[in-house]
Amino acid sequence: MQIIPKLEKSNIYGLMGNIDINTNNNNYFIIDDYKFKDTAQEYLNNPKAIAALKMVLLNEDCLTKKVNELSLSEIKRIILAKTLLSNKEYLIFNYFEKDLTNKEKEEFKRLFKRLATDYNKTILIFTNDITFIWEIASYLIYVEENSINIYNKNDFNILNYITKPNIIEFIDLMHTKGLDIAYYKNPADLLKAIYRLKEKK
Amino acid sequence: MEKLFQINNKDFNKVSTTVLYTSSYNYLDDAKEFIHHNIVVITKDQNANINNIPEYLLKSFNCLELLNKPNLTRIDNLKITILDNLNNKSDVYVFLNVLTYLDNEFKKRVINYLKEQNKIIINYTEDIEEALLLNYIIVIHDNKIIMEGYKEDILKEEKILKKLGFNLPFIVELSNGLKYYGLVNKLYYDNESLVSDLWN
């Protein structure tokens, strides 16, 4: 069992590594089961359900719907609403970004930021896709069986341990050709850098 | 193209296919249909026995250490499930949103292994990057096929893909931008070709 070190509150952390998440700490709420029985209303089971749904950009129409009548994105929003109603301080999202399009991922990133800044939640996003958390996480936590390492979000050393995103693999390939180019997270920045490099040559 | 079978009004032909879906589509409905055909279907939470897997296969996929690992994680079990099924006699393998959980190296090895065995691969995914792995793409939204075709044709339909919420794969997007600046004159689907052509 790994013990997550004391985290600064109201922050977003990326969590990576070949591990399974579990906790006995009542302050943590792990979100990794993206389905529920009965209707959304019965699942949420709270007088503040409508307000919570509004927060996750859903309206009360979905309260009467069951899981098989909702899209995956709507299901995840409802589950997010449930976490808000739980009043837990620490929220751990387990591979939350799977089954979502890029557009939906961006919407949820904005929601996570609001949860942290406006609702003082401390959020841990467990994923194998660093690009999902790069922009929004303050720190990246890499966990192995016997160690926990914390990286600043702009520290590229974590890339030695995880699946490298495509942009980094591309830049690494450029390095093997002897090309002097920095690491970028944003493809638009890489594009400009390549243009400048070509102009120089 | 030779037809393999029809699943919920979708024709699957004898070509390895990416089924790119939005979150409004429940691919598990297709899973119920696949069992009527003699094919391998791999989902996230299946169980498999690592002792069934030949050691040479574990070695070639860098998974030998799993034999003696005391606490296997969900990802370890997923790899074991995939490897356990790799020598199945079926000609068709269906992956239902599982490759996205795996590292790129393992993913590519699985695809290459099956291709070498002349198997047909059908990969259900929401990850546009995986659309580069196979030749044919079916794009589904709201239970409807929005478009289908070879990947080079589908990945040119940027407006439609973006309207559905997908970006272009990184290398296609990058080569699109480089094409705009006149640095290349076509789209690319792999890093090596683009880097090689840019700095020939």
Interface residues (C-beta under 8 A of the other chain):
Chain A: N18 I19 D20 N68 S71 L72 S73 E74 Y95 K98 D99 L100 T101 N102 K103 E104 N128 E145 T163 K164 P165 N166 I167 E169 F170 L173 M174 K177 L179 P187 A188 L190 L191 I194 Y195 K198
Chain B: T22 S23 S24 N26 N71 T73 R74 I75 D76 N97 T100 Y101 L102 D103 N104 E126 I128 E129 L164 G165 F166 N167 P169 F170 I171 E173 L174 G177 L178 Y181 L183 N191 E192 L194 V195 L198 W199
